Amino acid sequence: MPQEPDWSTIGDLVRRSADTGDEIGAGVSVWHDGAKVLDVAVGTRNAAGDPWQLDTLVHTYSVAKPFAALAALTAVADGAIGLDQPIADVWPEFGAHGKEATTLRHVLSHQSGLYAFPPAASTIDPLDGEALVAALADAAPLHPPGEGIAEHALTYGHLLHGVVQRATGESLAERFASLARAYAWDLHLSVGPADLPRVAELTYRQPGWADGYLSSPNEALTASLGRPVGPLDVDVVNSERWRTGWFPAIGLHATASALAGFYAGLLDPDGPVARRLGHDLLREYTSVQAAGHDLVLEREVSWTFGFQRDDVEIGMGGIGGSSAWVSTAKGYSCAYVTRGLATHDRVDAVWAAIEQLL
């Protein structure tokens, strides 16, 4: 029999990162061939110095997008709306300003043209979700639906919420919470009071981290991340109001173990996602829907519904350094979640070490 890889080397790598100060607080989890092989917690979860625990929750930014998409797809599975049905059929106000033919598929695959909130959203409280949803309904797309690709960095969840709420009567966060309860996923688009003590504090690890995005020469990027004001401000995101509120494009609080476990079962034909969506909709969820130059990311991207995918991996990272993925080529899944907002260098090092190990 082939020898099992020495997964302790990955744990040692993460601990060295914390020892040298590259990492301030993080959780890392790996599953291989259907079993958990590594769970490690390093550093602290707050300024008080409380140690990071295996059950520490942390805000993961765009790692949230596949879960917002999954919640919306449950409405499709239940027959409340079709992927290629005009959104305006269930949300008439949305049909304004050239959006009458925009579909749920356009939104899920970042092709709706609504990749930024309109300028008026600059003065809207980021936690006034319904006001932000209304602003999107009254907005004109920034390119014709289906004729461009641009990550819906902040708008993704509010668009999906608007559709789901009108099609089902439930909020997007409520539908996801039902899934999380059913499958015992320690994943939260809105954190309940009992779980607040487990949440880590975000902190900037690079001077001017937020300004690097908000003052970028890429106007699509600055528009997509700059309105409303607040989501890149750690004082906002660390507040109890944010944690218990909803901003589903970026508002996932998760443990590394829960994320890695989710990805381990994502493509399993007998797994929880397949059981909830059915095989055909699971295939839609995880297949490439749009490939080409992304105006916001300024690079070539292959988008599924919420994930990025290439020939060997499917997953999603979040601004600041958290990421989760499954390798279809090597049979493992991994999640790296961090409170230190910086680049993805730390998770890149873990990825490279796992690839070398296998």
C-alpha positions in Angstrom: 0.0 0.0 0.0 1.2 3.5 -0.7 2.6 5.3 2.4 0.3 8.0 3.9 1.8 11.5 3.5 3.3 13.0 6.6 0.7 15.7 7.2 2.5 17.0 10.3 4.9 18.8 7.9 2.0 21.1 6.9 1.2 21.8 10.5 4.9 22.5 11.2 4.9 25.0 8.3 1.9 26.9 9.7 3.3 27.0 13.2 6.6 28.4 11.8 4.7 31.1 10.1 3.1 32.1 13.4 6.5 31.8 15.2 8.1 34.2 12.7 5.3 36.7 12.9 4.1 36.1 9.3 0.9 34.9 10.7 -0.9 36.4 13.7 -3.8 34.0 14.1 -5.1 31.3 11.8 -6.7 27.9 11.4 -5.8 25.3 8.8 -7.6 22.1 8.0 -6.9 19.4 5.4 -9.0 16.4 4.3 -7.5 13.6 2.1 -9.4 10.8 0.4 -12.5 11.6 2.4 -10.9 11.8 5.9 -9.7 14.7 8.0 -5.9 14.5 8.2 -4.9 17.8 9.7 -6.5 20.5 12.0 -4.2 23.1 13.3 -4.7 26.4 15.2 -2.0 29.0 15.6 -1.5 32.4 17.1 -4.2 34.5 18.8 -7.8 35.3 17.9 -7.8 38.9 19.4 -5.7 41.7 20.7 -6.2 40.4 24.2 -4.0 37.4 23.2 -6.6 34.7 23.6 -5.3 31.6 21.7 -6.8 30.6 18.4 -8.9 27.4 18.9 -10.0 24.8 16.4 -13.5 26.1 16.8 -12.6 29.8 16.3 -14.8 31.5 13.7 -13.4 34.3 11.5 -14.8 36.6 8.8 -13.5 35.3 5.5 -14.7 37.8 2.9 -15.3 36.3 -0.6 -14.9 32.7 0.7 -18.6 33.4 1.3 -19.6 33.5 -2.3 -20.1 29.8 -3.0 -22.3 29.6 0.1 -24.5 32.6 -1.0 -24.8 30.8 -4.3 -25.7 27.5 -2.7 -28.5 29.2 -0.7 -29.9 30.7 -3.9 -29.7 27.4 -5.7 -31.9 25.8 -3.1 -34.7 28.1 -4.4 -34.0 26.7 -7.9 -34.1 23.1 -6.6 -37.4 23.9 -4.9 -38.9 25.2 -8.1 -39.3 28.8 -6.9 -37.3 30.3 -9.8 -35.4 29.0 -12.8 -31.7 29.7 -13.6 -32.7 31.2 -17.0 -35.9 32.8 -15.9 -35.9 36.7 -15.9 -35.4 37.9 -12.4 -38.1 40.5 -13.0 -40.7 37.7 -13.1 -40.4 37.4 -9.3 -38.9 40.9 -8.6 -40.7 43.3 -10.9 -38.8 46.4 -9.7 -35.5 44.8 -10.8 -36.5 45.0 -14.5 -35.8 48.7 -14.6 -33.0 50.3 -16.7 -32.3 47.5 -19.2 -32.4 44.6 -16.7 -35.7 43.0 -17.8 -33.9 40.0 -19.4 -31.3 39.6 -16.6 -31.4 36.0 -15.2 -30.3 34.3 -12.0 -27.6 32.6 -14.1 -26.2 36.0 -15.1 -25.9 37.0 -11.4 -24.5 33.7 -10.1 -21.8 33.7 -12.8 -20.8 37.4 -12.4 -22.2 38.4 -15.8 -25.1 40.7 -14.8 -23.2 43.9 -15.2 -24.2 44.9 -11.6 -20.7 44.4 -10.2 -20.8 47.6 -8.2 -23.4 49.3 -6.1 -24.5 52.6 -7.7 -22.9 55.9 -6.5 -25.9 56.7 -4.3 -25.0 53.7 -2.2 -22.0 55.6 -0.9 -24.2 57.1 1.8 -26.2 54.0 2.7 -25.4 52.2 5.9 -23.6 48.9 4.8 -25.9 47.0 7.1 -29.1 48.5 5.7 -29.5 45.5 3.5 -32.9 46.3 2.1 -31.8 49.8 1.1 -28.8 48.3 -0.8 -31.1 45.8 -2.4 -33.4 48.6 -3.5 -30.5 50.5 -4.9 -29.5 47.5 -7.1 -33.1 47.1 -8.3 -33.0 50.8 -9.5 -29.5 50.6 -11.0 -28.4 50.3 -14.6 -26.0 47.5 -15.5 -22.4 48.6 -16.2 -22.3 46.4 -19.2 -25.1 44.5 -21.0 -26.1 41.3 -19.1 -24.2 38.3 -20.4 -21.7 40.4 -22.4 -18.9 40.8 -19.8 -17.4 39.2 -16.7 -16.7 41.2 -13.6 -16.7 39.8 -10.0 -19.7 41.0 -8.1 -17.4 41.7 -5.2 -19.9 43.3 -2.8 -23.2 43.1 -4.8 -23.4 39.3 -5.2 -25.2 38.5 -2.0 -27.6 41.4 -2.1 -28.7 40.5 -5.6 -29.2 36.9 -4.6 -31.0 37.9 -1.5 -33.4 40.1 -3.5 -34.2 37.2 -5.8 -34.6 34.6 -3.1 -36.6 36.7 -0.7 -39.1 37.5 -3.5 -39.3 34.0 -4.8 -39.5 32.2 -1.5 -40.4 34.6 1.2 -37.2 33.7 3.1 -34.0 35.7 3.3 -30.8 34.3 1.8 -29.2 34.1 5.2 -32.2 32.1 6.6 -32.0 29.6 3.8 -28.3 29.1 4.3 -28.8 28.8 8.1 -31.3 26.0 7.4 -28.7 24.2 5.3 -26.0 24.7 7.9 -28.3 23.3 10.7 -29.3 20.3 8.6 -25.7 19.3 7.8 -24.0 20.5 11.0 -21.8 23.0 9.1 -20.1 25.5 11.4 -20.6 28.1 8.7 -22.5 31.4 9.3 -23.7 34.1 6.9 -25.1 35.7 10.1 -23.6 34.9 13.5 -26.0 34.0 16.3 -25.5 35.4 19.8 -24.3 32.1 21.3 -21.5 31.9 18.8 -20.2 35.5 19.2 -17.6 34.6 21.8 -15.8 32.3 19.3 -15.3 35.0 16.6 -11.8 36.3 16.0 -10.9 40.0 15.5 -9.6 41.0 12.1 -6.5 43.2 12.0 -4.5 44.8 9.2 -1.1 43.1 8.7 0.0 45.5 6.0 0.0 49.4 6.3 -2.6 50.8 3.9 -4.1 47.4 3.1 -7.5 48.8 2.4 -6.3 51.9 0.6 -4.4 49.6 -1.9 -7.8 48.4 -3.1 -9.8 51.6 -2.7 -7.3 53.8 -4.5 -6.5 51.4 -7.3 -6.2 52.8 -10.9 -8.6 50.0 -11.9 -11.9 51.9 -11.7 -14.0 48.7 -11.8 -12.2 47.5 -8.7 -12.5 50.7 -6.7 -16.2 51.0 -7.6 -16.9 47.3 -6.7 -15.2 47.6 -3.3 -15.8 51.2 -2.4 -19.6 51.4 -2.2 -21.0 51.2 0.4 -18.3 52.5 2.8 -17.2 50.1 5.5 -16.7 46.5 4.4 -12.9 46.9 4.4 -12.8 48.7 7.7 -11.9 46.3 10.5 -13.7 48.5 13.1 -16.9 47.9 11.1 -16.4 44.2 10.4 -15.3 43.5 14.0 -18.5 45.0 15.4 -21.2 42.8 16.9 -23.7 44.6 14.6 -21.8 43.4 11.5 -21.3 39.9 12.8 -25.0 39.4 13.6 -26.1 41.3 10.5 -25.9 40.2 6.9 -23.7 41.0 3.9 -23.7 37.7 2.1 -21.2 38.3 -0.7 -18.4 38.6 2.0 -20.0 38.0 5.4 -19.2 34.3 6.0 -17.8 33.5 9.4 -16.3 30.0 9.4 -13.9 27.6 11.0 -11.1 26.0 8.8 -12.4 22.5 9.7 -15.9 23.3 8.5 -14.7 24.7 5.2 -12.4 21.9 4.5 -15.1 19.4 5.3 -17.6 21.1 3.0 -15.2 21.0 0.1 -14.3 17.4 0.8 -17.9 16.4 0.2 -18.7 19.0 -2.5 -18.4 16.8 -5.5 -19.6 13.6 -3.8 -22.6 12.3 -5.7 -24.0 11.0 -2.4 -22.9 14.1 -0.4 -25.1 16.7 1.3 -24.9 19.2 -1.6 -25.9 16.6 -4.2 -28.7 15.5 -1.9 -30.1 19.0 -1.5 -29.6 20.2 -5.1 -29.8 17.0 -7.1 -27.1 15.9 -9.5 -28.0 18.1 -12.4 -28.1 21.3 -10.3 -24.8 20.2 -8.5 -23.3 20.0 -12.0 -24.5 23.5 -12.8 -23.2 24.8 -9.5 -19.7 23.5 -10.0 -19.2 23.7 -13.8 -17.6 26.7 -15.5 -20.3 29.2 -16.5 -18.2 32.1 -17.6 -14.5 32.2 -18.7 -12.5 35.2 -19.8 -11.1 38.5 -18.7 -12.6 39.7 -15.4 -12.9 43.5 -15.3 -12.6 43.7 -11.6 -9.8 41.2 -11.0 -8.0 42.2 -14.2 -7.0 38.6 -15.1 -8.4 35.6 -16.8 -10.9 33.8 -14.6 -13.2 30.8 -15.0 -16.3 31.2 -12.8 -18.8 28.6 -11.8 -21.7 29.7 -9.5 -19.6 31.3 -6.8 -16.4 29.3 -7.2 -13.3 29.8 -9.4 -12.3 26.6 -11.2 -9.5 25.3 -13.3 -8.6 21.9 -14.6 -7.5 20.6 -11.2 -9.1 22.7 -8.5 -12.3 24.4 -7.5 -12.5 26.9 -4.7 -12.7 30.5 -3.6 -10.4 32.9 -1.7 -11.2 36.0 0.1 -9.5 39.4 0.1 -7.1 39.4 3.1 -5.8 35.9 2.9 -8.5 33.3 3.7 -9.1 30.5 1.1 -10.7 27.1 0.7 -10.5 24.6 -2.2 -10.7 21.0 -3.3 -8.2 19.4 -5.6 -10.0 17.2 -8.1 -6.6 15.9 -9.3 -5.1 14.9 -6.0 -8.1 14.1 -3.8 -7.6 16.6 -1.0 -9.4 19.7 0.3 -7.9 22.5 2.4 -9.0 25.6 4.2 -6.8 28.4 5.5 -8.6 31.1 7.5 -6.8 34.1 9.0 -7.5 37.2 11.0 -4.4 39.0 9.7 -5.5 40.9 6.5 -2.6 40.8 4.0 -1.8 38.9 0.8 -2.4 35.3 0.0 1.3 34.4 0.4 0.6 32.4 3.5 -2.0 30.1 2.0 0.1 29.9 -1.2 2.9 28.4 0.9 0.5 25.8 2.3 -0.8 25.0 -1.1 2.7 24.5 -2.5 3.7 22.3 0.4 0.6 20.0 0.0 1.2 19.7 -3.7 4.8 18.7 -3.1 3.7 16.2 -0.4 1.3 14.5 -2.8 
